[in-house]
Amino acid sequence: MPNGFDEETLKTLSIVEKDFGHKENIMITVGRLGTYQKNTEMLLNALDLMELRDWKVYLIGSISEDLDFFLKDFFMRNPSKKESVFFVGPIYDKKSLWEFYNRAKVFILTSRFEGYPLVLTEAKRFRNYIVSTELDASEDLLENGKYGCLIAQENYKELALFCQKIINGEICIDVYENYDKEDISWDMIMRKQEKVMNKFL
C-alpha cells in the first residue's frame, strides 16, 4: 500500500502553503545521505556539472562517514558551490521539514531501490516537481511524467542535464494546476483500499 499524507497533522502546524509563484528556486533531497541505497554520490556528481545560477540545493538528512570524505572532495573541486549547496543535517521537527518542501520547486531522489518512500508523497503533496531515478513508486506518483521526470539509474550526466534545463527555464515545472491534494491523503488511500477489499468479500 502506498504511503499517504497526513492532512490532519498538517492542519495543526499553521503552515501557509505556497503556490508556485511564491516558491523559491530551491531543489531538495531528503534521506539518509551517503548510504548505498540513497546513492547521494549520484546527485553530487551531477552538481559537479551544473551551473546553479540563482538556485540553491539543500540536502536534508544524516550524513554517513563515507559521504563526509566525498563532500570534502566535492567542495575542494567546487569552492563556489559552498554558497549554493547546503547540507542541513536531519530534521526531526515535522513543521520545519515540511517548510523545506513548501519553499522548494524541485525534489530530487537518486535512490537505487525503494519501497514506497514517504519523501515522494511529501514532495508531491507540496507540489514539488519530482526528478527521480527509475523506481516503481516514482513511476506511480509521477503519473506518466505529468508531475516530474524519471532518470536512469546511475546516470548522473542525464540528471545534471535535466536539472540544468530546469535552471535555465527550458522545462515547465509548474505542473500542479489541476492537482487534487486529497488524492494522496491517508483518508483517500484507505477508502480506495476498502473498495478493493470489498470486491473480494
Protein Blocks (a to p, Z undefined) as FASTA:
>chain_A
ZZdddfklmmmnopacddfklmccddddddjehiaklommmmmmmmmmpcfkjaccdded
dddfklmmmmmmmmmmmmmlmmmpccebjafbfklmmmmmmmpmbdcdfbfbdcbdfklm
mmmmnopacdddddfklmmmnnnolnoccddehilmlmmmmmmmmmnopacfblklmacf
klmgmklmmmmmmmmmmmmZZ
